[in-house]
């Protein structure tokens, strides 16, 4: 969360979703400006939390949300254990293919 937009919000942990956090601050609509996905070597702390061996790479997902006027209102970065995650982006008509693939992950 952007501190200047959400000064009293520490983590949003009391809300079920980012959309819920935004609504609690009077932002009823927002847009995902950008999602960036890349890999890098896990930090020592990340490797420990994700049960990885030192030197393993992790996929990183960064996102930026903006309000209807284009003002940035949120940034997040999530790190995943690559061998235990699958990302799907696109139409739901492929849901059955995705469901089959998750059995392999």
Buried (B, 14 or more C-beta within 10 A) or exposed (E): BBEEBBEEBEEBEEBEEBBEBBBEBEBEEBEEBEEEEEEEEBEEEBBEEBEBEEEBEBBBBEBBBBBEEEEBBBEEEEBBBBEEEEEEEEEEEEEEEEEEEEEEE
